[in-house]
Amino acid sequence: MSAENGSQEGGPRLAVLSDPRGRAAEAYRTLSVNIRFGRFEQPPRTILFTSATADDSASTTVANVAVAAAQANTNVVVVDADLRRPALHEIFGLANATGLTTLSDGMTDIPAESTAIERLRVVTSGPATASPAELLSSERLLHLLARLRAEADLVLVTAPPVTAGADASLLAVRVDGVVLVVDAHRTRRQDARRARAQLERVNARILGVVLNNASGID
């Protein structure tokens, strides 16, 4: 599975809503269809979106894919597990006083917040934490993902860049598959290769690659 996103730097973060007939919106809808109806031996229900580097727009990608899926009558929950640079609460205009980082031992009932888009809910990151890797490797997060999977048709999770630390690798083994986001202009090939190699080292199921800012690339 692969997709190209023709959105430009500085453009609307939710292109599926702001420019529904544009090239970027169509690319996100295509990616959403590929995720939900691709020819997978085991169709993924929980999918991690991560990137090769910090400027590859994984949060923007997952937000648009989530909106596109919800518009196609799919019940979607998005989990912001990028605890270092969370962005989904800003994209969807939500508070961030509670979220993943307020998940305590034995607790799996953090509510997913409703958004303005029907059938789309978000679990925000919560306040900053000094030990994101500890949370992401915990049993309580695993239980939360299992509960959300039972409640929704599709659970999309964001993570920090693969090359930025262990967070993405920790999450990759807790989901059904991983989508790697790269930028056509900013991501160096060696960084993309390093990210893929790291995911393969933990036996992540790589579903495909999203190429952002592909306009003008032959």
C-alpha positions in Angstrom: 0.0 0.0 0.0 1.3 3.4 -0.9 -0.2 6.9 -1.5 1.0 10.3 -2.5 -0.1 13.5 -0.9 0.1 16.6 -3.1 -0.4 19.1 -0.3 1.9 22.0 0.0 3.9 23.3 2.9 1.7 25.7 5.0 -1.6 24.4 3.6 -4.6 23.5 5.7 -3.9 20.6 8.0 -7.4 19.1 7.4 -7.4 19.2 3.6 -10.2 16.6 3.5 -12.5 19.3 5.0 -11.0 22.6 3.8 -10.5 21.5 0.2 -12.5 18.3 -0.3 -12.1 18.3 -4.1 -8.4 19.0 -4.0 -5.5 16.6 -4.9 -4.5 16.2 -1.3 -8.0 15.3 -0.1 -8.3 12.7 -2.9 -5.0 11.2 -1.9 -6.1 10.9 1.7 -9.4 9.3 0.7 -7.5 6.8 -1.5 -5.2 6.0 1.4 -8.2 5.5 3.7 -9.7 3.1 1.3 -6.5 1.2 0.9 -6.2 0.8 4.6 -9.7 -0.4 5.1 -10.2 -2.6 2.0 -6.7 -3.5 0.8 -5.8 -7.0 0.0 -4.4 -8.0 3.4 -4.4 -11.5 4.6 -5.4 -10.2 8.0 -7.1 -6.8 7.6 -5.5 -4.3 10.1 -7.8 -2.7 12.7 -5.1 -0.9 14.7 -2.6 1.0 12.7 0.4 3.1 13.7 1.4 6.1 11.7 5.0 7.1 12.2 7.6 9.0 10.2 11.3 8.8 9.3 12.1 12.4 10.6 10.3 15.1 12.6 9.2 17.1 9.6 7.2 14.4 7.8 3.7 15.3 8.9 2.6 12.0 10.4 0.0 13.7 12.6 -1.5 15.7 9.7 -1.6 12.5 7.6 -3.4 10.4 10.3 -5.9 13.2 11.0 -6.9 13.5 7.3 -7.1 9.7 6.9 -9.3 9.5 10.0 -11.6 12.2 8.7 -11.9 10.5 5.3 -12.6 7.1 6.9 -15.3 8.6 9.2 -16.9 10.3 6.2 -17.2 6.9 4.7 -19.3 5.6 7.6 -16.4 4.0 9.5 -16.3 4.4 13.3 -12.7 5.7 14.0 -10.7 6.4 17.1 -7.4 8.3 16.8 -4.9 8.0 19.6 -2.2 10.6 19.9 0.8 8.6 21.2 3.3 11.1 20.1 4.0 12.2 23.6 7.0 14.3 22.6 5.3 16.6 20.1 1.6 16.0 20.3 -0.6 17.7 17.7 -3.9 16.0 17.4 -5.6 18.1 20.1 -4.6 21.2 18.2 -5.7 19.9 14.8 -9.2 18.9 16.1 -9.6 21.8 18.6 -9.7 19.7 21.7 -8.5 20.2 25.3 -5.5 18.2 26.4 -5.8 18.2 30.2 -6.4 14.5 30.2 -5.3 11.7 27.8 -2.7 8.9 27.5 -0.4 10.4 30.2 -3.1 10.4 32.8 -3.8 6.7 32.3 -3.0 5.2 35.7 -2.3 1.6 36.6 -5.3 -0.7 36.1 -7.2 2.1 34.3 -8.4 1.5 30.7 -11.5 3.8 30.6 -10.0 7.0 29.3 -12.8 8.4 27.2 -12.2 9.1 23.6 -13.4 12.7 22.9 -15.9 13.4 20.3 -15.0 15.7 17.5 -17.0 17.9 15.1 -16.8 15.0 12.6 -19.5 12.3 13.1 -18.0 8.8 13.9 -14.6 10.3 14.7 -13.2 10.4 18.3 -9.8 11.2 19.6 -7.7 10.1 22.6 -5.4 13.0 23.1 -1.8 12.8 24.5 -2.5 14.4 27.8 0.0 16.6 29.7 3.7 16.2 29.1 5.4 13.3 30.8 9.1 12.7 31.7 8.9 9.0 30.8 7.0 8.4 27.5 8.7 5.1 26.8 7.6 3.7 30.2 3.9 4.5 29.3 4.1 3.2 25.8 5.5 -0.1 26.9 3.0 -0.6 29.7 0.3 -3.2 30.1 -2.3 -0.4 30.7 -1.7 1.0 27.2 -2.0 -2.4 25.7 -5.4 -2.9 27.5 -6.5 0.5 26.3 -5.8 -0.3 22.7 -7.7 -3.6 23.1 -10.7 -1.8 24.4 -10.7 0.8 21.7 -10.3 -1.9 19.1 -13.5 -3.5 20.4 -15.4 -0.2 20.3 -14.3 1.1 16.9 -14.0 -0.2 13.3 -10.5 1.4 13.0 -8.0 2.7 15.5 -5.3 5.0 14.2 -2.3 5.8 16.4 0.4 8.4 15.9 4.0 8.1 17.1 7.2 10.2 17.1 9.6 9.6 14.3 11.3 6.2 14.2 14.7 7.7 14.3 14.0 9.9 17.3 14.0 7.2 19.9 12.3 3.9 21.0 8.7 5.2 21.1 7.7 4.1 17.6 9.3 0.7 17.9 7.5 0.1 21.2 4.2 0.9 19.6 4.8 -0.9 16.4 4.7 -4.3 18.1 1.3 -3.5 19.8 -0.7 -2.8 16.6 -1.8 -4.7 13.5 0.4 -2.7 11.1 2.5 0.4 10.5 2.4 3.1 7.9 5.6 5.0 7.4 5.3 8.7 6.4 8.1 10.4 4.4 8.5 13.8 2.8 9.4 14.0 -0.8 11.6 17.0 -0.3 12.9 16.8 3.2 13.4 13.1 4.1 16.8 11.9 3.2 16.9 8.4 1.7 19.3 7.2 4.4 16.8 8.3 7.1 13.9 6.5 5.4 16.0 3.3 5.1 17.1 3.6 8.7 13.4 4.0 9.8 12.3 1.0 7.8 15.2 -1.1 9.0 14.4 -0.3 12.6 10.8 -1.3 12.2 11.9 -4.5 10.5 14.2 -5.3 13.5 11.2 -5.4 15.8 9.2 -7.5 13.3 6.7 -4.7 12.7 4.2 -5.4 10.0 4.8 -2.5 7.5 1.7 -1.9 5.5 3.1 0.8 3.2 4.6 4.2 2.8 2.9 7.6 2.4 4.8 10.2 0.4 4.0 13.8 1.5 4.6 16.9 -0.6 4.9 15.0 -3.8 3.9 17.8 -6.2 6.5 18.3 -8.9 8.2 14.9 -8.2 8.3 12.7 -11.3 
